């Protein structure tokens, strides 16, 4: 709660009627600003955003200074490489900091970090909320912050207000159910028994790499593993002997390890083994990232069923041109790739989440692993909209579900991504957007600065 003691009567009245969240941003970040405004309104918060000034539902001062001084509960400042250089966002942040000092409200300005830009001297002492690692993460942090501040929620018809903020108005939302595609494949079936294998004594001096990743096995000790099924015949199964089995639902632990954790790990390893045997590759620095080479298919394309139910395709490999200040233009290739994450819906229900991404190589096919690749990926995919992400998600799901099982692995996945049935839907034709099933061939040239954020690291599973 804001402390009002020690302030003049006029100032206390000004603070008490401050009900809006003011969004300060640069035009280059308008997509995030619009998304954020609608999300906040849908939660009941009144928002001032210059492109949708009536999200609060009542007349608003034309003068931005007056709006910030008299009607703003908190300012949400989108900090990016663009907003830090623009005069208007800088002026708004300066005014907010002065108000914070005058009214003794330490967090009147709430910075939202959008990209890799370093905070300026005005905001370097403030704690920012991270939108640079994903909008979902930043959104959760912002909601927690507003709850702690007890931010006003004056909007009653919040969904209608959010809907009318679209150019299409209320006609955008139609009374028709819609199937929303998630990014998760459900694991329908997995074994209720673990088989314990022991490395034969004659093979123990060769056990530097105990288990080939093309066999899903969980290492319990230097000579013992747990698995769903036996080693494949092409991986020298003769060096292993079966020691016994564990009815894991009724045996909580085996050799000090929780059996439920072993099972969850084996589910992930089983999918990994299938993908590797089918021709996928694991990124050497990002252990949850799988990528394909053009020879994965006969024509260098992935063929799958698109959202409309029609057969479609996307290229496994494309090419783009990278421009860096003071350096010659560089041709790089991008490969179809996706990240996989295990998701526990409940004790007995496990799903696999898919996140489409890209992996880069030089023209000779060598992986690019330096610190610039993260920035390159973000800049190339910045203009991707729902259709493009959805096509790649469906293509990745097709790769996973068609990867043949290894003998006896006992795992069964749903053949399609999980779907959520919504009571209402959006009339996308009203927005003037055409839906397409066809993915891109090549990506446009991209400019990379020397001070871009390095690649994020993911730990191997």
NUMARSE-41799 format. One record per residue (C-alpha): x, y, z. Coordinates in steps of 0.02 Angstrom, whole numbers. Layout:
X,Y,Z
X,Y,Z
...
//
This chain:
X,Y,Z
0,0,0
59,178,-35
95,276,124
4,444,121
54,514,290
158,673,293
90,735,126
-19,887,91
-207,865,72
-202,907,-114
-64,781,-145
-155,647,-46
-312,677,-150
-210,666,-310
-135,499,-259
-304,429,-206
-382,464,-377
-233,388,-469
-309,227,-534
-222,195,-701
-67,103,-756
28,211,-881
124,116,-1015
280,205,-1077
362,129,-1231
450,159,-1397
354,129,-1558
468,-19,-1601
398,-109,-1447
216,-74,-1486
171,-259,-1507
219,-295,-1326
138,-133,-1266
-29,-177,-1349
-24,-355,-1284
15,-294,-1110
-123,-164,-1112
-256,-290,-1160
-194,-419,-1035
-200,-291,-895
-374,-232,-941
-434,-411,-945
-376,-424,-764
-478,-270,-717
-339,-140,-715
-370,30,-794
-233,69,-920
-172,225,-1008
-92,181,-1173
-83,313,-1310
-147,195,-1446
-297,144,-1341
-327,290,-1225
-501,238,-1173
-451,72,-1094
-496,151,-929
-672,185,-990
-681,371,-951
-614,539,-1018
-428,560,-1001
-316,715,-995
-245,761,-1165
-82,818,-1086
32,671,-1046
114,764,-901
-55,792,-820
-104,612,-851
53,548,-767
45,670,-621
-140,660,-582
-209,494,-643
-67,368,-643
-51,240,-503
110,168,-574
208,189,-735
258,31,-828
411,77,-931
462,-41,-1071
652,-29,-1071
732,-79,-1235
874,-25,-1348
745,86,-1434
655,165,-1286
820,210,-1201
866,318,-1352
697,399,-1385
663,572,-1307
480,544,-1261
501,382,-1162
654,458,-1077
554,612,-1030
413,504,-960
533,401,-855
616,559,-788
447,630,-738
400,466,-653
561,465,-552
530,644,-496
353,599,-442
422,448,-348
542,561,-255
413,695,-217
278,574,-159
399,454,-75
339,308,-183
497,208,-218
419,99,-353
313,227,-444
415,181,-599
412,-7,-637
540,-51,-771
501,-196,-889
660,-259,-973
617,-299,-1154
784,-348,-1231
971,-352,-1197
993,-163,-1181
1086,-103,-1027
981,5,-910
1018,191,-918
1081,294,-771
904,342,-724
845,164,-698
1003,68,-656
960,66,-469
784,-1,-498
733,-184,-500
664,-226,-670
538,-361,-717
608,-481,-850
513,-482,-1014
674,-520,-1110
664,-705,-1068
485,-722,-1126
326,-622,-1107
243,-758,-1003
378,-749,-870
372,-559,-866
182,-561,-857
182,-674,-705
308,-561,-619
207,-406,-658
45,-481,-590
133,-526,-427
204,-349,-415
34,-267,-441
-46,-382,-312
86,-334,-184
54,-149,-221
-134,-177,-207
-157,-89,-373
-336,-31,-405
-448,-137,-517
-588,-17,-563
-648,-103,-722
-806,-208,-714
-835,-245,-900
-652,-285,-926
-669,-417,-1062
-781,-307,-1168
-661,-161,-1149
-515,-269,-1202
-611,-333,-1353
-664,-159,-1411
-481,-105,-1410
-457,-201,-1573
-490,-104,-1731
-623,-231,-1773
-720,-188,-1615
-841,-310,-1537
-860,-404,-1701
-690,-482,-1670
-760,-603,-1540
-891,-720,-1611
-1007,-842,-1526
-926,-994,-1600
-821,-1126,-1514
-640,-1142,-1565
-509,-1276,-1542
-347,-1199,-1476
-189,-1298,-1510
-70,-1316,-1363
115,-1355,-1374
103,-1518,-1276
98,-1702,-1324
21,-1812,-1190
110,-1972,-1139
-36,-2095,-1146
55,-2249,-1085
219,-2297,-1004
277,-2457,-918
230,-2495,-738
388,-2596,-716
572,-2549,-722
699,-2675,-782
867,-2671,-695
1019,-2713,-802
1195,-2745,-742
1352,-2721,-844
1442,-2886,-868
1610,-2895,-781
1700,-2920,-946
1633,-2754,-1010
1665,-2645,-858
1836,-2587,-915
1751,-2513,-1068
1617,-2419,-972
1679,-2242,-990
1518,-2199,-1083
1405,-2318,-993
1247,-2300,-1098
1226,-2251,-1280
1096,-2110,-1289
1003,-2210,-1421
949,-2326,-1279
842,-2248,-1143
925,-2302,-981
944,-2216,-812
1114,-2241,-729
1097,-2297,-548
1278,-2344,-513
1441,-2371,-605
1379,-2539,-670
1190,-2535,-653
1050,-2450,-749
860,-2449,-751
765,-2453,-916
593,-2485,-988
659,-2610,-1115
814,-2707,-1166
959,-2628,-1262
931,-2623,-1451
1021,-2760,-1547
1133,-2637,-1639
1205,-2567,-1476
1297,-2721,-1413
1164,-2787,-1295
1280,-2931,-1251
1374,-2826,-1124
1219,-2812,-1014
1130,-2944,-911
959,-2928,-833
968,-2916,-644
784,-2901,-601
632,-2789,-612
548,-2660,-500
360,-2632,-488
390,-2447,-467
211,-2389,-420
227,-2498,-265
413,-2469,-233
446,-2285,-191
636,-2299,-196
771,-2406,-274
952,-2390,-216
911,-2223,-136
829,-2148,-292
643,-2111,-303
571,-2227,-434
447,-2096,-493
594,-1983,-538
677,-2126,-632
517,-2153,-732
498,-1970,-777
678,-1962,-832
658,-2121,-935
508,-2048,-1025
615,-1904,-1083
761,-2018,-1126
646,-2133,-1225
589,-1990,-1336
769,-1935,-1355
821,-2111,-1408
681,-2119,-1536
727,-1950,-1611
912,-1993,-1622
878,-2159,-1706
760,-2072,-1828
897,-1951,-1882
879,-1800,-1767
1031,-1721,-1685
1058,-1645,-1512
1135,-1473,-1501
1306,-1486,-1414
1275,-1335,-1302
1087,-1347,-1278
1046,-1521,-1220
858,-1503,-1245
872,-1436,-1422
849,-1557,-1567
886,-1507,-1747
871,-1587,-1918
986,-1589,-2069
918,-1577,-2247
951,-1761,-2279
822,-1804,-2145
697,-1813,-2289
718,-1855,-2473
672,-1681,-2534
740,-1578,-2389
565,-1533,-2329
457,-1584,-2182
283,-1638,-2236
143,-1630,-2108
-41,-1591,-2085
-73,-1406,-2056
-201,-1323,-1945
-331,-1326,-2083
-313,-1514,-2101
-224,-1501,-2269
-54,-1575,-2308
82,-1442,-2306
271,-1427,-2286
415,-1322,-2224
599,-1322,-2273
722,-1403,-2154
859,-1282,-2205
856,-1102,-2262
982,-963,-2282
998,-782,-2227
1125,-642,-2233
1196,-568,-2073
1258,-388,-2069
1370,-332,-1925
1444,-156,-1905
1618,-145,-1979
1617,-324,-2043
1582,-402,-2213
1411,-479,-2242
1401,-661,-2186
1294,-798,-2260
1223,-916,-2129
1105,-1063,-2138
963,-1098,-2018
903,-1273,-1977
732,-1330,-1917
744,-1361,-1729
640,-1377,-1572
663,-1384,-1384
581,-1519,-1279
531,-1504,-1096
451,-1629,-980
289,-1566,-901
208,-1650,-750
20,-1624,-755
-3,-1740,-606
83,-1888,-525
19,-2006,-658
7,-1886,-805
157,-1826,-902
164,-1719,-1059
304,-1661,-1172
308,-1476,-1213
378,-1422,-1382
455,-1253,-1419
505,-1219,-1602
674,-1136,-1625
818,-1122,-1749
997,-1187,-1756
1127,-1101,-1864
1274,-1160,-1968
1399,-1078,-2084
1393,-1114,-2271
1504,-1267,-2244
1379,-1343,-2123
1477,-1310,-1962
1368,-1264,-1813
1381,-1084,-1756
1404,-1088,-1567
1471,-916,-1522
1383,-787,-1414
1297,-701,-1560
1182,-845,-1606
1053,-805,-1471
1032,-628,-1535
1027,-691,-1714
886,-811,-1672
784,-679,-1583
802,-551,-1721
758,-674,-1859
602,-736,-1770
544,-566,-1707
421,-548,-1852
351,-723,-1838
165,-722,-1805
47,-859,-1747
35,-951,-1913
222,-971,-1931
248,-1030,-1752
99,-1147,-1766
163,-1224,-1928
332,-1260,-1851
250,-1327,-1693
143,-1447,-1794
294,-1500,-1897
395,-1535,-1739
251,-1635,-1665
245,-1737,-1825
432,-1774,-1813
413,-1833,-1632
257,-1939,-1655
328,-2025,-1810
496,-2068,-1732
488,-2258,-1722
494,-2338,-1549
641,-2445,-1497
596,-2626,-1455
509,-2638,-1289
519,-2455,-1238
332,-2464,-1194
295,-2280,-1223
140,-2216,-1313
109,-2033,-1357
-48,-1947,-1419
-37,-1932,-1608
-86,-1747,-1601
-51,-1598,-1491
-170,-1573,-1346
-311,-1452,-1386
-416,-1337,-1279
-596,-1303,-1327
-643,-1120,-1307
-826,-1065,-1298
-792,-914,-1409
-671,-878,-1549
-589,-734,-1644
-643,-688,-1819
-468,-672,-1890
-533,-618,-2060
-596,-459,-1977
-416,-417,-1933
-366,-427,-2115
-247,-570,-2081
-240,-719,-2197
-203,-888,-2120
-82,-997,-2214
-16,-1171,-2188
143,-1145,-2286
301,-1106,-2187
441,-993,-2250
583,-1042,-2366
716,-916,-2318
725,-777,-2191
770,-595,-2227
938,-518,-2193
967,-465,-2014
1073,-333,-1930
1171,-385,-1774
1253,-263,-1654
1415,-304,-1562
1335,-275,-1391
1193,-400,-1411
1147,-520,-1273
1241,-688,-1275
1161,-856,-1303
1061,-926,-1158
1126,-1091,-1092
1015,-1241,-1060
1075,-1383,-953
1079,-1556,-1029
946,-1674,-967
//
